[in-house]
Amino acid sequence: MLSRIREKLGLVPGSKVEWCKEGDDVVVRPVSKRSSKTIHEALFPVPPQPHSVDEMDEGIAVHLRQKCPRR
């Protein structure tokens, strides 16, 4: 019986689950395999280079001059 439950939930050895009490029932749910850290690492595989405040201010100024030229 437990193997059918594991199969239905897609659980493998090492899977994490959460237990929640809902009324008189206990509900078991698989915990997401992805954390905010793994999502961030997938989106940004190479950490950005640090920039000084002056460099950031200049980058913003350049962007605004290109995006919103004065008329």
C-alpha positions, -999 to +999 in steps of 0.1 A: +000+000+000+028+025+009+045+018-024+013+028-043+011+060-023+048+068-030+043+061-067+011+082-069+029+111-052+061+107-073+082+101-043+117+086-044+142+079-017+152+113-002+120+130-012+107+155+012+070+157+023+049+180+044+022+168+068-008+191+073-038+186+096-070+196+079-099+190+102-098+154+113-076+144+083-039+144+079-028+154+044+007+145+030+021+166+002+054+164-016+075+195-010+087+213-041+120+200-055+130+236-062+139+262-037+142+299-044+180+294-044+179+267-071+155+289-092+179+319-088+209+297-098+190+285-129+181+320-140+215+335-131+242+308-135+270+333-134+269+358-105+268+394-116+299+415-111+297+440-083+294+477-093+300+508-073+272+533-067+287+557-091+288+530-118+251+522-112+241+559-112+259+563-146+242+532-160+208+545-149+216+579-165+226+563-198+195+542-199+172+572-192+190+593-219+184+565-244+148+556-233+135+591-227+154+617-248+145+653-241+124+670-267 
